[in-house]
Amino acid sequence: MPLGEFDIRREQYDDEGNETGKISELAVPMKQPSLRGSSGTPCTRGDGVRFYDDPFRDGAHAKWDSKLIGNLPIFVIAPDGMAFAESDEQARRNA
């Protein structure tokens, strides 16, 4: 979610308490991520192409929650930390 110019949550600190910079967005996990058994790697096709690959149940919950809190964008985080946003086309198709 976007953070305003004067939002204290923008401030980032190191272990000694020194400010290291500011962020413009805050990711708030609503629960621990799910990863179930599969022969493939989430967000990666067999040919190596990376893409938005939401899990069925968690993806449905994210869509429902997004609608309730103002249609915030939905992201999927791959096991390696790469983030993928749901495209406008995917959002229309899944509405």
Long-range contacts (C-beta under 8 A, 24 or more apart in sequence): 1-25, 1-26, 1-28, 1-72, 27-75, 30-61, 30-65, 33-58, 33-77, 34-58, 35-79, 41-78, 41-79, 42-76, 42-78, 42-79, 43-76, 43-78, 43-79, 43-82, 43-84, 44-78, 50-78, 50-82, 50-84, 51-84, 52-76, 52-84, 52-85, 52-86, 52-87, 52-90, 53-78, 53-84, 54-86, 63-94
